């Protein structure tokens, strides 16, 4: 039997600040540098409020000592005392405690770490990019010009990273929605550059109308349907809860919810009705939420007083989900796999969240055994990779060839965890 094709539907990549300079207009370099320094000082103040220190130390020991990507409890103090020049050197030093892991921006290291984890292909979401481009869209201290330039710098950098190992990385382009025609052009440009993973829909639309405004966003839905570019939402944004002690706990408690919201916006606005081939993927947002959401929506539309909700829709909310939507099931847990039939096995695509600490890397095989040891073979193959091949358009032969070399067998995955 062939080895299992594993495609992670949720990975992340980003460069060191200097790495974006070739892709950023020179007249914005100084402003970008200033933004990075401000951001670094802001984040250093919050060092230690996100991950438990013991958990961070355990992750460091498991992921290997590559200098970068480790957690340093003294980093906040060092940054607070540093001059701008010292902090800039610290940000751009690949071996500093606050720099990304080398695998986040060095393609050879990246592929080596993914293959060691049994992963043949991946969908790449952003890390932080100039002017806050990426998951944290619409930061108030930047101009629309800077935001767009940051998006473009990241997309150009990502296209070059993906091109180093053709066919193995499906990059997700980032856009903003200040000007929809500009966004449409960015989608076309990303498609031409080989970023076939789709686009990341900003969770926040900032001062702009939300996605239920069909007339405004119709050109964006149309171009994504035309080019077969899936639109993604990904947890990572929430309102700013300030510096009170429980701000991080509020973020963690609600971050998934904000990435769920676009589903009902596209549903009720008729976007799914008018664009039957549009693909929407909800990544790192959990799985069970969709069952409760669909249950509540069915309850409402079955109530005669809300019959008008459906007057322009030919399908039920559940039918639109089944036709248009998928879930990027990041680090799919044992308690979630039991809902696979209710959700739809063909709606789920597993993700490792490489290289984030909350993901399965570098212990993916152990985590796969925890979740999939008693799951049928066909379902394992579908969730771990075969469905992602169909959704994103990976070359099936290339993925199977890679899996034969680095992928696990079904018997590997179905071993008891303690083996």
C-alpha positions in Angstrom: 0.0 0.0 0.0 1.2 3.5 -0.7 2.2 5.9 2.1 -0.3 8.5 3.2 -0.1 11.9 1.5 0.0 14.5 4.3 -0.7 18.1 3.3 -0.9 20.6 6.1 -3.7 23.1 5.5 -2.2 25.4 8.0 1.4 26.5 8.1 3.0 29.9 8.5 6.0 31.7 6.9 7.5 35.1 7.3 10.9 36.9 6.8 13.1 38.8 9.1 12.4 42.6 8.7 15.4 43.1 6.4 14.1 40.3 4.2 11.2 42.4 3.0 13.4 45.4 1.9 13.9 44.2 -1.7 10.1 44.0 -2.1 9.3 47.3 -0.5 9.5 50.7 -2.2 12.7 52.5 -1.0 10.8 55.6 0.0 8.9 53.4 2.6 12.0 51.7 4.1 12.5 54.3 6.9 8.8 54.2 7.9 8.8 50.4 7.8 11.9 50.3 10.1 10.2 52.7 12.5 7.1 50.5 12.5 9.1 47.3 13.2 10.8 49.0 16.2 7.5 50.2 17.6 5.9 46.8 17.2 8.9 45.0 18.8 8.8 47.2 21.8 5.0 46.7 22.1 5.4 43.0 21.9 8.3 42.8 24.3 6.1 44.4 27.0 3.8 41.5 26.6 6.4 38.8 26.5 5.4 36.0 28.9 1.7 36.8 28.8 0.8 34.5 25.9 2.4 31.1 26.5 3.2 29.5 29.8 6.9 29.6 30.4 7.2 25.9 31.2 5.3 25.1 28.0 7.6 27.3 26.0 10.7 25.6 27.5 9.3 22.2 26.7 8.6 23.3 23.1 12.2 24.6 22.8 13.6 21.3 23.8 11.3 19.4 21.4 11.9 21.6 18.4 15.7 21.7 18.6 18.1 24.5 19.2 18.2 26.6 16.0 18.8 29.8 17.8 15.7 31.6 16.6 12.1 30.7 17.4 12.8 30.1 21.1 11.1 31.8 24.0 13.3 34.0 26.2 11.9 35.3 29.6 14.7 37.9 29.7 13.9 39.3 26.2 11.5 42.0 27.5 14.1 43.4 29.8 16.8 43.4 27.1 14.5 45.2 24.6 13.4 47.8 27.1 17.0 48.8 27.7 18.1 48.6 24.1 18.6 51.6 21.8 16.9 51.7 18.5 20.1 50.5 16.7 20.6 47.7 19.2 16.9 46.6 18.9 17.1 46.6 15.1 20.2 44.4 15.2 18.3 42.1 17.6 15.3 41.9 15.3 17.4 41.1 12.3 19.8 38.6 13.9 18.8 35.1 12.9 20.1 33.7 16.2 18.3 36.2 18.5 15.5 35.0 20.8 12.9 37.1 19.1 13.7 36.2 15.5 11.5 33.6 13.6 12.8 30.1 13.3 15.0 29.7 10.2 12.5 27.4 8.7 10.0 30.2 8.5 12.0 32.0 5.9 14.8 29.7 4.6 13.2 27.3 2.1 15.8 24.5 2.4 15.5 24.4 6.2 11.7 24.7 5.9 11.4 21.7 3.5 13.7 19.6 5.7 11.7 20.3 8.8 8.4 19.6 7.0 9.6 16.4 5.5 11.0 15.2 8.8 7.4 15.6 10.1 6.1 13.5 7.2 4.5 16.4 5.3 4.5 16.4 1.5 2.8 19.8 0.9 1.5 22.8 2.8 -0.8 25.8 2.7 1.2 28.9 3.9 -0.4 31.7 5.9 1.5 34.8 6.9 3.5 35.8 9.9 3.9 39.5 10.6 5.0 41.6 7.6 5.8 45.3 7.2 3.2 47.7 8.6 1.3 44.8 10.2 0.3 43.1 7.0 -0.8 39.6 7.6 -3.2 38.1 10.2 -3.3 41.4 12.1 -4.9 43.7 9.5 -6.0 47.3 9.9 -3.6 48.6 12.5 -4.6 52.2 13.2 -1.1 53.7 13.1 -0.4 52.9 9.4 -1.7 54.6 6.3 -3.6 52.8 3.5 -0.5 53.3 1.3 1.7 51.6 3.9 -0.8 48.7 4.4 -1.0 48.0 0.7 2.8 48.2 0.3 3.2 45.7 3.3 0.7 43.3 1.7 2.5 43.4 -1.7 6.0 43.0 -0.1 4.8 39.9 1.7 3.1 38.4 -1.3 6.2 39.0 -3.5 8.5 37.5 -0.9 6.1 34.5 -0.4 6.0 33.8 -4.1 9.8 33.7 -4.3 9.9 31.3 -1.3 7.3 29.0 -2.8 9.2 29.0 -6.1 12.3 27.5 -4.4 10.4 24.1 -4.1 7.9 24.2 -6.9 4.6 22.5 -6.2 5.2 21.8 -2.5 4.0 25.1 -1.1 0.6 26.7 -1.8 1.0 30.3 -0.7 -2.0 32.3 0.6 -1.9 35.9 -0.6 -2.9 38.7 1.7 -5.1 41.6 0.7 -6.9 44.5 2.3 -10.4 45.7 1.3 -10.0 49.5 1.3 -10.4 49.5 -2.5 -12.1 46.5 -4.0 -10.7 47.0 -7.5 -7.2 47.1 -6.1 -8.0 43.9 -4.2 -9.2 42.2 -7.4 -5.9 43.2 -9.1 -3.9 41.8 -6.2 -5.8 38.5 -6.5 -5.0 38.3 -10.2 -1.3 39.2 -9.6 -1.0 36.6 -6.9 -2.5 33.9 -9.2 0.0 34.8 -11.9 2.8 34.5 -9.5 1.8 31.0 -8.5 0.3 31.6 -5.1 -2.4 29.0 -5.7 -3.4 28.6 -2.1 -5.9 31.4 -2.4 -6.3 34.7 -0.5 -6.6 35.5 3.2 -9.8 37.5 3.9 -9.1 40.1 6.6 -11.1 39.1 9.7 -11.5 42.8 10.4 -12.6 45.2 7.6 -11.5 48.2 9.5 -13.5 51.3 8.7 -15.0 49.5 5.6 -18.4 47.7 5.5 -18.4 44.1 6.5 -18.8 41.2 4.0 -22.6 41.2 4.1 -22.4 44.2 1.7 -22.7 42.0 -1.4 -22.7 44.9 -4.0 -19.4 46.1 -2.6 -17.6 42.8 -2.5 -19.1 41.0 -5.5 -16.1 41.7 -7.7 -13.8 40.1 -5.2 -16.0 37.0 -5.0 -16.2 36.8 -8.8 -12.5 36.9 -9.4 -11.8 34.3 -6.7 -14.4 32.0 -8.3 -13.1 32.7 -11.8 -9.5 31.8 -10.8 -10.4 29.0 -8.4 -8.6 30.9 -5.6 -10.1 29.7 -2.3 -10.8 32.5 0.2 -9.6 31.8 3.8 -10.4 33.1 7.2 -7.9 32.3 9.9 -7.9 33.0 13.6 -5.5 35.6 14.7 -7.5 38.9 14.9 -9.6 40.3 17.7 -10.5 43.7 19.0 -7.7 45.3 21.1 -8.4 44.4 24.7 -5.8 46.7 26.0 -3.1 46.0 28.6 -5.3 44.8 31.5 -4.1 41.5 33.0 -6.8 39.3 31.4 -6.4 40.8 27.9 -4.5 37.7 26.5 -7.1 35.3 28.0 -9.9 37.4 26.3 -8.0 37.1 23.0 -7.6 33.3 23.3 -11.2 32.8 24.4 -12.7 34.8 21.5 -10.2 34.6 18.6 -12.0 31.8 16.8 -15.3 33.6 16.9 -14.2 36.5 14.8 -12.9 34.2 12.0 -16.3 32.4 12.0 -18.3 35.6 11.2 -17.7 35.8 7.4 -19.7 32.5 7.0 -23.0 34.1 7.8 -22.1 37.3 5.9 -21.6 35.4 2.7 -24.6 33.2 3.4 -27.2 35.9 3.9 -25.8 38.3 1.4 -26.3 35.7 -1.3 -22.6 35.4 -2.2 -22.8 31.6 -2.0 -26.0 31.6 -4.0 -24.6 33.8 -6.8 -21.1 32.1 -6.8 -21.7 28.4 -6.7 -18.1 27.5 -7.3 -16.6 29.9 -4.7 -14.5 28.0 -2.1 -14.3 29.2 1.4 -12.0 27.7 4.0 -12.1 28.3 7.8 -8.6 27.6 9.3 -7.5 27.2 12.9 -11.0 28.0 14.0 -12.0 24.6 15.5 -14.6 22.3 14.0 -17.6 21.8 16.2 -18.7 25.4 15.9 -20.1 24.8 12.5 -22.5 22.2 13.7 -24.0 24.5 16.3 -24.1 27.4 13.9 -26.0 25.3 11.3 -28.3 24.0 14.0 -29.2 27.5 15.1 -29.7 28.7 11.6 -32.0 25.8 10.8 -34.0 26.6 13.9 -34.4 30.1 12.7 -35.3 29.4 9.1 -37.8 26.7 10.1 -39.7 29.4 12.2 -42.4 30.9 10.0 -41.8 34.4 11.3 -38.4 34.3 9.6 -39.5 32.7 6.3 -38.4 35.9 4.4 -34.8 35.1 5.3 -34.8 32.4 2.5 -36.8 34.3 -0.2 -33.7 34.9 -2.3 -31.8 31.6 -1.5 -32.3 28.3 -3.2 -30.4 26.2 -0.6 -30.4 25.9 3.1 -27.4 27.1 5.2 -26.2 23.5 5.6 -26.4 22.9 1.9 -24.4 26.1 1.2 -21.8 24.9 3.7 -21.6 21.5 2.1 -21.3 23.0 -1.4 -18.9 25.9 -0.8 -17.0 25.5 2.4 -14.2 23.6 4.0 -12.5 23.5 7.4 -8.7 23.7 7.8 -8.7 21.5 10.8 -5.5 22.6 12.5 -4.0 20.1 14.9 -7.3 18.1 14.8 -7.9 16.8 18.4 -9.3 13.4 19.4 -12.5 15.0 20.8 -13.1 16.7 17.3 -12.6 13.6 15.1 -15.8 12.1 16.4 -17.8 14.8 14.7 -16.3 14.1 11.3 -19.4 12.4 9.9 -21.8 15.1 11.1 -19.6 17.8 9.6 -18.7 15.8 6.5 -15.4 13.9 6.1 -14.8 15.6 2.8 -15.1 19.0 4.5 -12.1 18.5 6.7 -8.4 19.1 5.9 -5.8 18.5 8.6 -3.1 21.1 9.5 0.0 21.1 11.6 0.3 24.8 12.2 4.0 24.6 11.6 6.0 26.2 13.2 3.7 27.5 15.9 4.0 26.1 19.5 0.3 25.2 19.7 0.5 23.0 16.6 1.7 19.4 16.1 5.2 20.0 14.8 7.7 18.5 15.5 5.7 15.6 17.0 3.1 15.2 14.3 3.2 11.4 14.2 2.4 11.1 17.9 -0.5 13.5 17.4 -1.8 11.7 14.4 -1.9 8.4 16.4 -3.8 10.1 19.2 -6.5 11.3 16.7 -6.6 8.8 13.9 -5.6 5.4 15.4 -9.2 4.0 15.1 -10.3 5.9 12.0 -11.0 4.2 8.7 -8.2 4.3 6.1 -10.2 6.1 3.5 -11.1 8.8 5.9 -7.5 9.1 7.1 -6.3 9.6 3.6 -9.0 12.1 2.7 -8.5 14.3 5.8 -4.7 14.2 5.9 -4.1 15.1 2.2 -6.3 13.8 -0.6 -9.1 16.4 -0.1 -6.5 19.2 0.0 -5.2 18.0 -3.4 -8.6 18.5 -4.8 -9.4 21.8 -3.1 -6.1 23.6 -3.9 -5.0 21.9 -7.0 -1.8 20.3 -5.9 -0.2 17.9 -8.5 -1.4 14.5 -7.3 1.5 12.6 -8.8 4.0 14.9 -7.2 2.4 14.6 -3.8 2.3 10.8 -4.0 5.9 10.7 -5.0 6.9 12.8 -2.1 4.8 10.7 0.3 6.4 7.5 -0.9 9.7 9.0 0.2 8.8 10.7 3.5 5.2 9.9 4.4 3.9 7.4 7.0 2.1 4.3 6.2 -1.5 3.6 7.4 -0.1 1.1 9.9 2.2 3.8 11.3 -0.7 6.1 12.0 -3.0 3.4 13.4 -0.5 2.2 16.0 -1.6 2.7 19.6 -0.2 6.0 21.0 2.0 4.3 23.5 3.8 2.4 20.7 
